[in-house]
Amino acid sequence: MSQVWGIIGLGWLGAEFANYLTEKNQKYWGTHRSSFSWEKDFFPDEFCDVLLINVPPLKTLSPSDFVGKIPENSFKKIIFVSSISVYGDVSGEVTEATEPRPNSESGQWLYAVEQALQKRYSEKCVIVRAGGLIGGSRHPVFQIAGRGLVQHGLAPVNLIHREDLIRIIYDLGEGTTVVPRVNAVTPFHPSKESYYSIMAAKWGLPPIKFEQSGGDGKIVSSEVLSHLYPEWICAKLDRL
């Protein structure tokens, strides 16, 4: 099916998503933070079948003002990239049915935007709660290697590779039914100590020391992706 996508946020994820659309012979238009400011500029006056909003929390705008800036009749479906940070510091397994309890300012802002979007566009809104993102030159191990004692070494990781996230977003946009929310996290959850130690050795980084705590951390899973996206490109999170 040939569609036009609108991408608000042609950054680390959005630019690669645009490249993927090109490979699929899909049309798109997009904005970068250098060409569009939520606070100052009018929203792009262009129609699209699927509007993808992928921006970091803009805490200078209230969630209602953020959502209110999006024209109602400029798209058929809207996909908002949120974060699993909306679940806060809960323990055990987390699914799309789990009630969010954000305890950070960013998580609270994202959850408020989610609620505002789904109230306004309930029949055509998809929320993608992404896990920690890796891909390209981006990986948490580069930040924590050599930093000293890393907290919560027994906590499970909740990550996703950019290539998998791109394809999940594409499948959600191309689907004929609207899935209200999706936890976009790879179903691979070793402990931080186990996973990051292996990755540090793989890329020749200094050994990492971990605090032996956090075993009661959350494991983010999905009741949607087993049907929507059963084949993972980077199932073991072991490449950039």
Residue frames relative to the residue before (quaternion, step in Angstrom):
aa qw qx qy qz dx dy dz
M 1.0000 0.0000 0.0000 0.0000 0.00 0.00 0.00
S 0.3000 -0.7632 0.5480 0.1651 3.55 -0.79 1.03
Q 0.0402 0.7997 -0.5942 0.0763 3.54 -0.75 1.11
V 0.3502 -0.6723 0.5967 0.2635 3.52 -1.36 0.21
W 0.1804 -0.7762 0.5993 0.0762 3.54 -0.88 1.04
G 0.1781 -0.7239 0.6517 0.1398 3.52 -1.23 0.61
I 0.1092 -0.8096 0.5761 0.0284 3.60 -0.77 1.00
I 0.1050 -0.7668 0.6315 0.0477 3.57 -0.58 1.14
G 0.7656 0.2677 -0.2289 0.5383 3.54 -0.23 1.30
L 0.0904 0.8090 -0.5692 0.1161 3.58 0.37 1.27
G 0.2762 0.7683 -0.5200 0.2509 3.53 0.61 1.20
W 0.8535 -0.1028 0.0891 0.5031 3.55 -1.12 -0.76
L 0.7435 0.3445 -0.2012 0.5366 3.60 0.96 -0.83
G 0.6968 0.5187 -0.2886 0.4027 3.57 0.77 -1.03
A 0.6523 0.5132 -0.3252 0.4532 3.59 0.97 -0.79
E 0.6623 0.4800 -0.3052 0.4876 3.58 1.01 -0.77
F 0.6066 0.5346 -0.3544 0.4697 3.58 1.09 -0.62
A 0.6282 0.5273 -0.3289 0.4681 3.59 1.02 -0.78
N 0.6287 0.5220 -0.3330 0.4705 3.60 1.02 -0.75
Y 0.6399 0.5217 -0.3192 0.4653 3.56 1.03 -0.80
L 0.6289 0.5236 -0.3330 0.4684 3.59 1.01 -0.77
T 0.6223 0.5354 -0.3363 0.4615 3.57 1.02 -0.78
E 0.6409 0.5181 -0.3183 0.4686 3.59 0.98 -0.82
K 0.7107 0.4363 -0.2410 0.4965 3.56 1.11 -0.70
N 0.4277 -0.7219 0.4389 0.3213 3.59 1.33 0.09
Q 0.4195 0.6770 -0.4824 0.3646 3.55 1.06 0.86
K 0.4235 -0.6942 0.5244 0.2526 3.55 -1.07 0.75
Y 0.0611 0.7898 -0.6093 0.0341 3.55 -1.17 0.59
W 0.1194 -0.7050 0.6798 0.1632 3.47 -1.43 0.18
G 0.0427 -0.8327 0.5520 -0.0036 3.56 -1.12 0.50
T 0.2735 -0.7397 0.5909 0.1699 3.53 -1.32 0.30
H 0.2199 -0.7219 0.6399 0.1452 3.52 -1.30 0.53
R 0.6450 -0.5358 0.3606 0.4084 3.58 -1.15 0.44
S 0.6161 0.5449 -0.3479 0.4501 3.58 1.22 -0.40
S 0.7528 0.3745 -0.2041 0.5014 3.60 1.21 -0.43
F 0.7935 0.1627 -0.0976 0.5782 3.57 1.22 -0.30
S 0.0907 -0.7813 0.6173 0.0168 3.55 -0.82 1.08
W 0.4528 -0.6904 0.4922 0.2758 3.59 -0.75 1.03
E 0.6907 0.5037 -0.2869 0.4323 3.56 0.98 -0.82
K 0.8145 0.3304 -0.1244 0.4604 3.61 0.96 -0.87
D 0.7712 0.4054 -0.1900 0.4526 3.59 0.95 -0.84
F 0.5334 -0.5710 0.5066 0.3644 3.52 -1.32 0.34
F 0.5519 -0.5963 0.4597 0.3587 3.55 -1.14 0.64
P 0.6042 -0.5865 0.3817 0.3812 3.64 -0.97 0.77
D 0.3158 -0.7576 0.5487 0.1590 3.55 -0.88 1.01
E 0.4586 0.6461 -0.4717 0.3870 3.54 0.60 1.22
F 0.4080 -0.7095 0.5197 0.2448 3.56 -0.97 0.86
C 0.0455 0.7676 -0.6392 -0.0125 3.56 -1.26 0.45
D 0.5287 -0.6077 0.4817 0.3451 3.54 -1.21 0.47
V 0.7900 0.0976 -0.0271 0.6047 3.58 1.01 -0.89
L 0.1575 -0.7752 0.6079 0.0685 3.56 -0.79 1.08
L 0.1222 -0.7883 0.6021 0.0336 3.57 -0.67 1.17
I 0.0894 -0.7882 0.6084 0.0251 3.57 -0.69 1.11
N 0.0901 0.7962 -0.5794 0.1488 3.52 -0.49 1.28
V 0.3087 0.7324 -0.5368 0.2831 3.54 0.14 1.33
P 0.5370 -0.5983 0.4629 0.3734 3.61 -1.13 0.46
P 0.6753 -0.4754 0.3439 0.4469 3.61 -1.18 0.33
L 0.1799 -0.7798 0.5951 0.0732 3.56 -0.78 1.09
K 0.0913 -0.8690 0.4852 0.0311 3.52 0.41 1.27
T 0.5258 0.5993 -0.4256 0.4280 3.59 1.28 0.03
L 0.7004 0.3658 -0.2463 0.5612 3.59 1.31 -0.24
S 0.4463 -0.6441 0.5326 0.3198 3.57 -1.04 0.67
P 0.6259 -0.5473 0.3863 0.3993 3.62 -1.09 0.53
S 0.6560 0.5081 -0.3250 0.4537 3.61 0.97 -0.76
D 0.6521 0.4902 -0.3180 0.4830 3.61 1.00 -0.73
F 0.6111 0.5528 -0.3402 0.4530 3.58 1.05 -0.77
V 0.7184 0.4317 -0.2484 0.4856 3.58 0.76 -1.03
G 0.6449 0.5539 -0.3226 0.4162 3.58 1.01 -0.77
K 0.6150 0.5681 -0.3471 0.4226 3.57 1.20 -0.38
I 0.6146 0.5612 -0.3431 0.4355 3.60 1.23 -0.35
P 0.4006 -0.7280 0.4946 0.2550 3.65 -0.60 1.04
E 0.5102 -0.7049 0.4071 0.2777 3.57 -0.83 0.99
N 0.7995 0.3283 -0.1499 0.4801 3.59 0.89 -0.84
S 0.4895 0.6901 -0.4162 0.3331 3.58 1.14 0.52
F 0.7774 0.2078 -0.1244 0.5804 3.61 1.27 0.06
K 0.4522 -0.6673 0.5207 0.2813 3.54 -1.33 0.27
K 0.7853 0.0548 -0.0047 0.6167 3.56 1.15 -0.71
I 0.1495 -0.7840 0.5971 0.0807 3.56 -1.07 0.74
I 0.1131 -0.7725 0.6236 0.0387 3.57 -0.98 0.94
F 0.1005 -0.7968 0.5955 0.0200 3.56 -0.72 1.12
V 0.2798 -0.7598 0.5663 0.1541 3.58 -0.74 1.09
S 0.0541 -0.7903 0.6094 -0.0335 3.53 -0.48 1.29
S 0.4465 -0.6819 0.5188 0.2577 3.59 -1.19 -0.48
I 0.5391 -0.6061 0.4688 0.3497 3.56 -1.20 0.50
S 0.4454 0.6800 -0.4628 0.3536 3.60 1.24 0.02
V 0.5429 0.6226 -0.4087 0.3881 3.62 1.19 -0.34
Y 0.6303 0.5445 -0.3405 0.4362 3.62 1.19 -0.40
G 0.3684 -0.7551 0.4763 0.2594 3.58 1.21 -0.31
D 0.7210 -0.4485 0.3320 0.4109 3.56 -1.24 -0.53
V 0.1871 0.7871 -0.5624 0.1708 3.58 0.82 0.95
S 0.3750 -0.7153 0.5451 0.2252 3.57 -1.28 0.35
G 0.7658 0.3773 -0.2671 0.4470 3.54 -1.24 0.49
E 0.7533 -0.3954 0.2818 0.4436 3.53 -1.31 -0.28
V 0.1405 -0.7692 0.6220 0.0404 3.51 -1.06 0.93
T 0.0294 -0.7797 0.6254 0.0093 3.58 -0.93 0.93
E 0.7260 -0.4076 0.3096 0.4593 3.56 -1.29 -0.06
A 0.6473 0.5275 -0.3165 0.4501 3.59 1.21 -0.45
T 0.5288 0.6398 -0.4068 0.3815 3.61 1.25 -0.22
E 0.4505 -0.6898 0.5019 0.2632 3.56 -0.94 0.90
P 0.4046 -0.7198 0.5027 0.2559 3.63 -0.67 1.03
R 0.0261 -0.7687 0.6391 0.0010 3.53 -1.18 0.76
P 0.0387 -0.8452 0.5326 0.0205 3.60 0.57 1.11
N 0.1328 -0.8070 0.5721 0.0619 3.55 -0.97 0.88
S 0.6286 0.4581 -0.3560 0.5180 3.59 1.25 0.35
E 0.6300 -0.5461 0.3878 0.3931 3.56 -1.20 0.48
S 0.6550 0.5079 -0.3131 0.4637 3.58 0.97 -0.83
G 0.6634 0.5074 -0.3044 0.4581 3.57 0.93 -0.89
Q 0.6454 0.5147 -0.3180 0.4662 3.58 1.02 -0.78
W 0.6440 0.5119 -0.3237 0.4674 3.59 1.00 -0.80
L 0.6641 0.5078 -0.3091 0.4534 3.59 0.88 -0.91
Y 0.6726 0.4936 -0.3088 0.4567 3.58 0.89 -0.87
A 0.6340 0.5173 -0.3317 0.4694 3.58 1.03 -0.73
V 0.6306 0.5081 -0.3281 0.4864 3.62 1.05 -0.72
E 0.6076 0.5508 -0.3463 0.4555 3.60 0.97 -0.82
Q 0.6931 0.4861 -0.2816 0.4516 3.56 0.80 -1.03
A 0.6616 0.5070 -0.3072 0.4591 3.58 0.97 -0.85
L 0.6496 0.5138 -0.3129 0.4649 3.58 0.99 -0.83
Q 0.7159 0.4471 -0.2762 0.4595 3.58 0.82 -0.92
K 0.5949 0.5337 -0.3697 0.4738 3.59 1.15 -0.40
R 0.7316 0.4328 -0.2356 0.4712 3.57 0.94 -0.88
Y 0.8108 0.1831 -0.0601 0.5527 3.59 1.00 -0.84
S 0.0571 0.8741 -0.4823 0.0088 3.58 1.02 0.74
E 0.7259 0.4545 -0.2525 0.4503 3.59 0.96 -0.80
K 0.8022 0.2434 -0.1332 0.5287 3.60 1.16 -0.24
C 0.5552 0.6115 -0.3780 0.4183 3.58 1.20 0.53
V 0.0781 -0.7739 0.6282 0.0183 3.56 -0.98 0.96
I 0.1764 -0.7666 0.6109 0.0890 3.57 -0.87 1.00
V 0.1169 -0.7813 0.6110 0.0510 3.58 -0.78 1.05
R 0.1371 -0.7893 0.5963 0.0505 3.57 -0.45 1.23
A 0.1555 -0.8364 0.5239 0.0419 3.55 -0.09 1.36
G 0.4369 -0.6592 0.5476 0.2733 3.52 -1.20 0.64
G 0.7394 -0.3438 0.2886 0.5018 3.56 -1.24 -0.27
L 0.3272 -0.7986 0.4854 0.1399 3.56 -0.79 1.05
I 0.0209 -0.7708 0.6368 0.0060 3.53 -1.04 0.88
G 0.4270 0.6913 -0.5182 0.2670 3.57 -1.26 0.37
G 0.7568 0.2604 -0.2425 0.5483 3.55 -1.11 0.66
S 0.7413 -0.3139 0.2599 0.5333 3.59 -0.64 -1.10
R 0.5496 0.6427 -0.3667 0.3878 3.57 1.30 0.14
H 0.2948 0.7186 -0.5884 0.2246 3.56 -0.75 1.12
P 0.5307 -0.6661 0.4132 0.3223 3.63 -0.82 0.91
V 0.5771 0.6160 -0.3943 0.3633 3.60 1.05 -0.61
F 0.6233 0.5480 -0.3498 0.4346 3.61 1.09 -0.59
Q 0.6669 0.4861 -0.3002 0.4784 3.59 1.17 -0.52
I 0.7583 0.4106 -0.2265 0.4528 3.59 0.94 -0.80
A 0.5476 0.6119 -0.4114 0.3955 3.62 1.18 -0.39
G 0.8279 0.1812 -0.1524 0.5084 3.58 -0.78 0.98
R 0.5068 0.6762 -0.4103 0.3428 3.58 1.26 0.05
G 0.5926 -0.5085 0.4052 0.4755 3.61 1.14 -0.52
L 0.7834 -0.3018 0.2312 0.4917 3.57 -1.22 -0.45
V 0.2260 -0.7777 0.5778 0.1016 3.57 -0.75 1.13
Q 0.4172 -0.7341 0.4859 0.2257 3.56 -0.78 1.05
H 0.8524 0.2094 -0.1435 0.4570 3.52 -1.40 0.41
G 0.0877 0.8499 -0.5131 0.0824 3.56 0.85 0.97
L 0.6879 0.4775 -0.2825 0.4680 3.59 1.17 -0.48
A 0.4811 0.6730 -0.4348 0.3558 3.58 1.28 -0.07
P 0.4793 -0.6673 0.4800 0.3076 3.61 -1.03 0.69
V 0.4211 -0.6756 0.5340 0.2848 3.57 -1.16 0.55
N 0.1200 -0.7620 0.6342 0.0517 3.55 -1.22 0.67
L 0.2107 0.8117 -0.4978 0.2214 3.55 0.32 1.32
I 0.0718 -0.7651 0.6338 0.0876 3.55 -1.36 0.13
H 0.4205 -0.6869 0.5337 0.2579 3.55 -1.09 0.76
R 0.6192 -0.5798 0.3922 0.3559 3.56 -1.08 0.78
E 0.6550 0.5285 -0.3331 0.4251 3.61 0.90 -0.83
D 0.6533 0.4886 -0.3130 0.4863 3.58 1.04 -0.72
L 0.6489 0.5186 -0.3266 0.4510 3.59 0.92 -0.85
I 0.6202 0.5465 -0.3402 0.4482 3.59 0.99 -0.81
R 0.7048 0.4662 -0.2703 0.4614 3.57 0.84 -0.92
I 0.6066 0.5341 -0.3523 0.4719 3.58 1.10 -0.62
I 0.6521 0.5022 -0.3141 0.4732 3.58 0.91 -0.90
Y 0.6470 0.5213 -0.3204 0.4550 3.59 0.93 -0.88
D 0.6717 0.4959 -0.3038 0.4589 3.60 0.87 -0.92
L 0.6372 0.5185 -0.3251 0.4684 3.58 1.04 -0.73
G 0.6730 0.4968 -0.2940 0.4624 3.57 1.03 -0.77
E 0.7066 0.4640 -0.2527 0.4708 3.56 1.04 -0.79
G 0.5628 0.6310 -0.3860 0.3689 3.59 1.17 -0.46
T 0.4862 -0.6826 0.4705 0.2763 3.55 -1.14 0.66
T 0.7049 0.3768 -0.2574 0.5431 3.58 1.21 -0.38
V 0.3897 -0.7113 0.5375 0.2309 3.56 -1.17 0.59
V 0.2016 -0.7523 0.6199 0.0955 3.55 -0.79 1.12
P 0.4508 -0.7383 0.4145 0.2826 3.63 -0.46 1.11
R 0.8036 -0.1001 0.0986 0.5783 3.60 0.90 -0.87
V 0.1020 -0.7894 0.6051 0.0182 3.52 -1.15 0.76
N 0.2925 -0.7067 0.6154 0.1905 3.55 -1.00 0.87
A 0.1282 -0.8150 0.5638 0.0377 3.58 -0.30 1.26
V 0.3270 0.7092 -0.5360 0.3207 3.54 0.18 1.38
T 0.4749 -0.6724 0.4880 0.2902 3.56 -0.92 0.91
P 0.4235 -0.7249 0.4790 0.2563 3.65 -0.86 0.89
F 0.4947 0.5858 -0.4540 0.4538 3.56 0.73 1.18
H 0.0715 0.8553 -0.4953 0.1343 3.55 -0.23 1.31
P 0.0679 0.7846 -0.6106 0.0835 3.63 0.48 1.10
S 0.6195 -0.5185 0.4086 0.4247 3.57 -1.25 0.17
K 0.6384 -0.5136 0.4044 0.4062 3.56 -1.24 0.42
E 0.6460 0.5322 -0.3284 0.4378 3.57 0.92 -0.87
S 0.6868 0.4829 -0.2842 0.4629 3.58 0.83 -0.99
Y 0.7219 0.4719 -0.2598 0.4344 3.56 0.74 -1.07
Y 0.7373 0.4269 -0.2533 0.4583 3.58 0.71 -1.03
S 0.5800 0.5560 -0.3844 0.4546 3.60 1.13 -0.45
I 0.6578 0.4982 -0.3005 0.4783 3.57 0.98 -0.86
M 0.6797 0.4869 -0.2989 0.4599 3.58 0.91 -0.88
A 0.6236 0.5322 -0.3464 0.4560 3.61 1.03 -0.72
A 0.6618 0.4862 -0.3036 0.4831 3.59 0.96 -0.83
K 0.6245 0.5657 -0.3324 0.4236 3.58 1.00 -0.83
W 0.7938 0.2933 -0.1399 0.5141 3.58 0.96 -0.88
G 0.5590 -0.6673 0.3680 0.3268 3.58 1.20 0.49
L 0.3957 0.7119 -0.4812 0.3241 3.59 1.08 0.72
P 0.6386 -0.5273 0.3750 0.4166 3.60 -1.17 0.39
P 0.5847 -0.5645 0.4358 0.3867 3.62 -1.12 0.56
I 0.2967 -0.7599 0.5607 0.1419 3.54 -1.12 0.77
K 0.2539 -0.7522 0.5886 0.1526 3.58 -1.01 0.84
F 0.1552 -0.8148 0.5576 0.0330 3.54 -0.88 0.99
E 0.4453 -0.6370 0.5661 0.2749 3.48 -1.23 0.69
Q 0.3791 -0.7480 0.5014 0.2131 3.58 -0.87 0.95
S 0.4891 0.6129 -0.4702 0.4051 3.55 0.39 1.27
G 0.6553 0.5582 -0.3640 0.3558 3.56 -1.29 0.07
G 0.3787 0.7584 -0.4668 0.2521 3.58 1.23 0.20
D 0.6678 0.4722 -0.3001 0.4909 3.58 1.25 -0.27
G 0.3315 0.7718 -0.4841 0.2450 3.60 1.20 0.45
K 0.6038 -0.5886 0.4025 0.3564 3.55 -1.29 0.19
I 0.1965 -0.7179 0.6541 0.1346 3.52 -1.29 0.60
V 0.2042 -0.8029 0.5525 0.0917 3.56 -0.46 1.22
S 0.0123 0.7924 -0.6078 0.0509 3.55 -0.66 1.14
S 0.3319 -0.7479 0.5457 0.1811 3.56 -1.30 0.13
E 0.3254 -0.7275 0.5742 0.1874 3.53 -1.04 0.85
V 0.6454 0.5409 -0.2938 0.4523 3.57 1.34 -0.17
L 0.7141 0.5239 -0.2812 0.3694 3.56 0.77 -1.07
S 0.5590 0.6023 -0.4120 0.3937 3.60 1.09 -0.47
H 0.7090 0.3918 -0.2453 0.5326 3.59 1.19 -0.52
L 0.7086 0.4760 -0.2630 0.4496 3.56 0.89 -0.94
Y 0.8257 0.0696 0.0490 0.5577 3.56 0.89 -0.97
P 0.0176 0.8610 -0.5075 0.0283 3.62 0.42 1.16
E 0.7275 0.3986 -0.2322 0.5079 3.62 1.16 -0.50
W 0.1616 -0.8167 0.5513 0.0545 3.57 -0.44 1.27
I 0.4382 -0.6883 0.5166 0.2595 3.58 -1.04 0.81
C 0.7933 0.1203 -0.0401 0.5954 3.57 0.92 -0.93
A 0.0588 -0.8679 0.4932 0.0046 3.53 0.63 1.22
K 0.7611 0.3511 -0.1922 0.5105 3.60 1.07 -0.66
L 0.4251 -0.7473 0.4405 0.2584 3.59 1.26 0.31
D 0.4714 0.7320 -0.3770 0.3160 3.54 1.13 0.66
R 0.7316 0.3193 -0.2678 0.5395 3.59 1.11 0.53
L 0.4754 -0.6533 0.5063 0.3014 3.54 -1.28 0.35
